[in-house]
């Protein structure tokens, strides 16, 4: 029986620990088993995720082969289906179908947004802008809120809405652009200002175009802290405006 008055505190602690283990060995066994199971699950999950990512990359290569296919109007039946299509419409319809399938199969992976980004372009090539808008909105949901890419993709969505030519969508697109343009922490606000000016330039409302482009130059000109390439694009057009 261990002494209750050991002169060595370390020995006392070791003895107390051993006694605790003896009294609670069943409970400790359960905890240890639980830890082993947890580690096994974590390792298994990591292998599973790695497998998903590898599969997603392979699927992306498959989709890109379709994307990069040739269109040969005089293609023979033997050529068709081997990276060759007889029309642009046929190619982009097939690309859209493949990208949609591959996204559904890999939407839990890190590269899921890439399938959507390519699909948006395929749908735009087909003139199916309403569907492209829905896919673009889904793409934005995949992008983390702290990513710079989120703002730029929101600008693209706004421009797509404007391109519909439908008044209610144009109005919404402009509202979203204005929100991005005046959001202090938004990294894409310079492009948003340029796009607003561009819209009014296109509809020949030169006063409003000048308004947004002048703001762009003041905030993002060469003397500003963060000069923008959009200033260089806006300046030549702005010089032709007489308000």
C-alpha positions, -999 to 999 in steps of 0.1 A, spaced: 0 0 0 15 34 -10 25 57 17 1 86 23 30 108 35 56 104 7 83 130 8 83 132 -30 52 150 -43 58 136 -78 55 100 -64 23 110 -47 8 123 -80 18 92 -99 3 69 -72 -29 89 -72 -31 88 -110 -26 50 -110 -53 46 -84 -77 67 -105 -70 46 -136 -76 14 -116 -109 27 -103 -121 40 -136 -105 17 -162 -138 9 -179 -147 46 -184 -112 54 -196 -114 24 -220 -145 38 -235 -129 73 -239 -99 57 -255 -120 37 -279 -140 68 -287 -108 87 -295 -96 59 -318 -130 59 -336 -129 97 -340 -94 96 -355 -104 68 -378 -134 88 -390 -113 119 -395 -87 100 -415 -114 83 -435 -131 117 -442 -98 132 -454 -92 103 -478 -129 106 -490 -125 144 -496 -92 138 -514 -109 112 -536 -138 136 -544 -113 164 -554 -94 140 -577 -126 128 -593 -138 164 -597 -105 174 -615 -109 144 -639 -145 154 -646 -134 190 -653 -109 177 -679 -137 157 -696 -159 188 -697 -131 210 -711 -125 185 -739 -160 192 -750 -155 229 -744 -125 229 -767 -141 208 -794 -140 219 -830 -170 229 -851 -168 215 -887 -199 219 -907 -187 194 -933 -177 168 -906 -184 132 -915 -204 109 -893 -171 93 -882 -158 126 -870 -189 135 -850 -187 125 -813 -148 126 -814 -142 162 -804 -160 175 -835 -195 190 -838 -214 200 -869 -227 234 -855 -220 259 -827 -255 252 -813 -248 214 -811 -214 220 -794 -227 244 -767 -258 223 -760 -236 193 -754 -211 214 -733 -240 227 -712 -253 192 -706 -219 178 -696 -211 207 -673 -245 205 -656 -240 167 -650 -204 172 -638 -215 200 -614 -242 179 -599 -217 151 -594 -191 173 -578 -210 202 -561 -195 193 -527 -159 199 -540 -138 230 -540 -138 234 -578 -176 232 -581 -179 269 -591 -156 263 -621 -182 240 -636 -208 267 -631 -186 295 -646 -181 275 -678 -218 266 -679 -228 303 -677 -207 310 -708 -221 280 -726 -257 292 -719 -248 327 -731 -234 313 -763 -268 296 -768 -286 329 -761 -303 313 -730 -297 343 -708 -324 337 -683 -309 302 -675 -274 318 -674 -286 343 -648 -299 315 -626 -266 296 -629 -246 328 -622 -266 333 -590 -259 297 -579 -222 303 -587 -221 334 -564 -236 313 -535 -205 290 -538 -181 320 -534 -170 328 -498 -183 362 -486 -147 374 -479 -135 366 -514 -128 394 -539 -142 372 -567 -177 376 -552 -180 412 -561 -167 407 -596 -192 379 -602 -220 401 -589 -210 427 -615 -213 401 -642 -247 391 -629 -258 427 -630 -246 431 -666 -264 399 -676 -296 413 -661 -291 446 -681 -285 426 -713 -319 410 -711 -334 443 -722 -363 437 -698 -370 469 -678 -374 452 -644 -342 433 -648 -323 464 -660 -335 483 -630 -324 455 -606 -290 453 -624 -284 490 -620 -294 489 -583 -269 461 -577 -242 480 -595 -248 511 -575 -247 491 -543 -213 477 -552 -200 511 -564 -206 527 -530 -198 499 -507 -167 510 -489 -150 476 -485 -160 463 -519 -128 457 -541 -148 458 -573 -163 493 -568 -141 508 -595 -154 485 -621 -190 490 -609 -186 528 -614 -172 522 -649 -200 499 -658 -226 524 -646 -211 550 -668 -209 526 -697 -246 518 -694 -256 554 -696 -231 560 -724 -248 532 -744 -283 547 -740 -268 582 -748 -275 597 -714 -241 613 -714 -247 635 -684 -251 604 -662 -222 587 -679 -200 616 -671 -213 617 -635 -201 581 -628 -169 583 -648 -159 615 -630 -164 598 -597 -143 569 -609 -114 593 -619 -116 612 -586 -115 580 -565 -92 558 -586 -71 581 -608 -33 579 -610 -29 601 -579 -52 579 -557 -40 552 -534 -54 525 -556 -53 535 -593 -76 516 -615 -73 504 -652 -110 513 -656 -100 550 -654 -78 546 -685 -108 530 -704 -132 557 -693 -111 588 -700 -111 587 -738 -149 585 -738 -153 611 -711 -133 636 -731 -158 635 -759 -187 643 -736 -199 679 -735 -223 685 -707 
